[in-house]
Amino acid sequence: MYYFGIDLGGTNISAALVDENFNIISKKRYKTMIPTTKEVLCDKMANLTFEILNEYEGIIDKIPFIGIGCPGNVNPKNGEVRFLPNLFIENWKIKSMMEERLKKRVYIENDANLAAYGEYIAGAAIGTRSAITITIGTGIGGGIILDGKIYSGFNHWGAEIGHMVIMHNGHKCNCGRRGCYEAYASATALAVATKEALKNDDRSSIMWEIIEGDINNVSPKTAFIGMKMNDSLATQVVNKYIEYLSVGIINIINIFQPEIICIGGGISNEGEYLINLIEDYIKNNSCMQVPENQTKICIAKLGNNAGIIGAACFGEM
């Protein structure tokens, strides 16, 4: 038995052939190239699929279905994407269009939900019944698994973790609201906070050396590198960021009490260093002080492959 998954993103379309042990056998990608159309996207996904499968004689007959992960408001029941942000596409009957091209059953779901499902079946959340994955990058995405099933709300807009408000009337978010989690705890927000701190610095911070004197070289890694070198300004920036990040995690824990929360995205490259900082904050600020049955916080294991593995196997959920 083999599986096949497609991850449709604003920058790249990735696809992979996956075996029954969730190992990726072959993976390729095309540039999305926006602006574009529904038809062009479907053609690209189909071409990418056949490009991979044609390398393995007869394997297409061993694939029962194909899964596709998309950003935005995805309705897995009727196979439509109501709104696909960044690609500026609405009311896309993606399931029927792809089934026509692939001659296979097609399943679709939100990409963040599928990343959470990938971690649940093959990554850090194996063996749990309730798991939440938080993806921290340009924005903040989330996927929720409750009792072994993806939770997305009655209207498929659920798990928009990045848009819970953690600061009333706070920073403007790209969604149009103020004070969203994403505006304070995304990798983008960390880079912005680092730049603001450096603008008010007398160039005594070691972060100036890290960025070679050019504030345009600031990245989400800059403050973490500085903190590990015992720089006081970098430490202040990271500690404030950890406070925002952890406040959101505590909110999630208080609402869902999941067995595990997996942290993914670029920030997760900080590994156990990041986890230790989050755990220290949560230990001192959570309302749950009973040591047993605490939610485990960990780094997601599958990285950028979580969504593809989740998509590939989603049809068996």
N, C-alpha and C positions, 0 to 999 in steps of 0.2 A: 504494500500500500504506500502510495506517495500523495503528497499534498502540494498545493500551489497557492501562493499568496502574492498580492499586489498592494503596494503602499503608495497611494497618490498624494504627493506633496506639492507645495507651491513652487519648489525649486527643482525637485527630481521626482520621477516615477521609478520606483524600484520594484523588482519582482524576484521571486525565488522559488526554487524547487526544494521541497522539504521532505525528509523521510519520516517513517513512523516513530522514530525516536527523537523527532524535532531537530535533527541536524540539517543544516542548510547544505545542499549538494551543489547548487549552482545559483548565483545571484548576479543580476545585471541591472543597469539603470539607464534611463534616458533623461535628458533635460526636459522639463515641463514646457518651457518657452511660453510665457504669457505676454500679451493676451492671446487667448486661444478659444476654441469652441468645444462643445460636447462631442461632436463627431470626431474632431482631431484627437481629443484625449482618448476616446474609445479606440480609435485606430492605433494610437501609440501603445496603449495597454495590451491590445491584441497582438500587435507586432512583436512586442517585447516578450510576451508569453510564448509565442511560437518560435521566436529566436532561441529561447532557452530549451523548450521541449523538443525541438527538432534535433538537438544534439544527442538525444537519447532515444534510440529507435524503439518504438512501441510503448514508451512510457506514458504517453497521453491517455492510453486506454486504462492505465492503472490509477488515474486520478479521478476520484468520484465527483469533485466539484472544485470551484475556484473561489477564493475569498478576496474581497477588496476592502481596504481601509481608506476612508476619505475624511478630511477635516470637515467641520461644520455640522449642520443639522441633517443627520442621516436617519432614514426610517427603514430599518431592516425588514419590516413586515411587508411593505409594498414595494421595496426595492428602489426608492427614490431618494435623491438628495434635494432637500428643500432649498438650502442656501449653502454655497461653498465659498467661504471668505477667501480673499486674496486672489482667487481665480475668477471671481465676479460671475459666477454661474448660478442660476436658480432653476428649480423645478426640473431636475435632470433625472430621467427614467434610466438610470445607469444599469440596473439589473437586466432589463429586457434588451437594451442596446448591446450589452456585453455578451449575453447569452446568444444573441443572434450571430455575433462574430465568432465566439469560441465554441459554440455547439456543446456547451457544458452548463450544468447548474451553476449559478453564481449567487454568492451571499455577500451582502455589504453591511458595514457597520462603521461607526465613527472610529477614526484612527487611534485616538487616545484610549478608547474603550478596548480596542484590540491589543494595544500595547500592554494594558493591564491584564488582559486575558492571556497574552503570551507569557508574562511573568507568572501567572497563576498556574499554567499547565507545564511550563518548561523552565522557569527561572527561580527567582528568589522566593516566590510565594507558593511553591509546590507543597502540597500537604495541608494547606489551610482551606477554610470555607469562606472566610471574609478577608479580602485584601484590597488595598487601595494603592494605586500607583500615581505618583505626582511627577510630572515631567517638567523640569525647570530649564528653560532655554530662553529664546527671544521673548516668549510669554510663559505662562504656566498652564499646562494641561493636566487633566486628571481622568482616571478611569476607576470605576468602583465595581468590585465583585462582591455580591452578597449571597450567601448560601449557594455558592457555586455558579451564580448567574450574573451577567452584566446588568447593572442598574443604570438606566438612562432616563427615568421619569416617564410619565404617561405621554409626553409630547416629544420625547427624544432629545430634549435640551438639558437633561440632567448631567451631573458631574462637571459642571463648569466651575471647577474649584478656583481657577484664577480670578474669578469675578465675584467672589464674596468680599464684602467690604471689611477691611481690618482697621481703617482709619477714617472716621467720619469727616466728610468734606476735605479729604486729603488730596494727594496728587491726582492729576487728570489721567485717566486710563484711556487706551485706544478704543475701548468699547463705548466711550462717551460719559461714563460715570466717574465719580471721584472716590479715591481711597481703596481701590481694588487691590487684592492680594498681589496680582500680577504687577501692579505699579510700584510695589515695594520689594517683592521677593523674587522676581525673575532675574535671570542673568543680566538682562538689559538694565534693570533697575540698579543692580550692584555696580555695573560699569559707570552709570550716571552718578551714583553716590560717590564713587572713587574720584571721578573728575571734579565734582563739586568740592570735595575735601582738599584736593591738590590745588585748586584755584585759590583757596584761602591759606595755603601753606607757604612758608618762607623758603621753600626748597631744601629744607633740612631732612625731609622724609626720604628714606631709601627708595621709595617708590619712583622718585625722579630718575634714579639710576636704572631701575627696572624698565622704565618706558623710554630710556635714552633721551630724557629731557623734552620729549614731545608728548603733550597731553593727548594727542590723537592716537597714540599707541596704547592707551589704556584699554584693558580687556577685563572681563569678569575674573580672570586669574590674578590680576595685578595685586589686589589687596591681600589675597590669600598668600601669595609669594612673600609679600612684605611682612605679614604677620608671622610667618614661619621664620623670618629673619629678625624677629623681635622689634619691628618698627612700631612705635606707639601710635602713629596716625593710621597705619594699615590695620592695626589691632582694633582701633576704635571703629573703623569702617566695617570690618568683618563682624564685630560683636553686635553692631546695630543691625546689620543685615541678618544675622542669625536670630536676633530678637523678632524681626518681622517674619522670617521664614517659620520660626517655631510657633509663633502666635497662631498662624494659619494651621499648622499641624495639630496644635492643641485643639483648635476649633473642630477639626475633622475627627479627631479622636473622641471628643466629647459628644459629637453627634452620632457617629457610627460605631465606636468601640471595635474597630477591626482587629483581627489577629496580627496583621502586619501592614506596615506602610513602606512601600518601595520608592526610593528616590532615584529618578532617572534624569536624563538630559545632561547638558554640558557641565553643570555644577557638580554632578555626581562623580566627576573625575577626581574630586578632592577626597573621595573614599572615606575611610574610617575617621580621618581628621574631621571631616564635616559631620559625620554621624555623632562623634563624641561631643562636639560643640552643641548640636541640637539636643542630645540626651541630657546634657548638663542643664540647659535652659529649661527643658520640660520637667526635669526632676524638681527644680526649684520653683516652678510656676504652675504646674498642673494641679487641678482640683482632685485628681486621683493619686492619693499618696499610699495606697495599699500596694505593697511590693509584688504580690502575686497577680497573675493574669493581666499584666500590662501589655499594651500594644508594642510590638517589636518594630523598631525603625532600622531600615537597612538600605544598602545601595542595590538598585536593580541590577540583575546579572546579564540581561540579554542586550543591553545597549540599543543601538539602532535597529537590531534585528527583532526586537520584541513585537513591533507592529506587524511585520511580515509573517512571523511565526503564528501570531494570534489570528491573522487574516486567513492563513493557509488552513488552519484547523477549526475555524469558527463554525463551519457547517456541521461539525459533530457535537456542538454544544448541546 
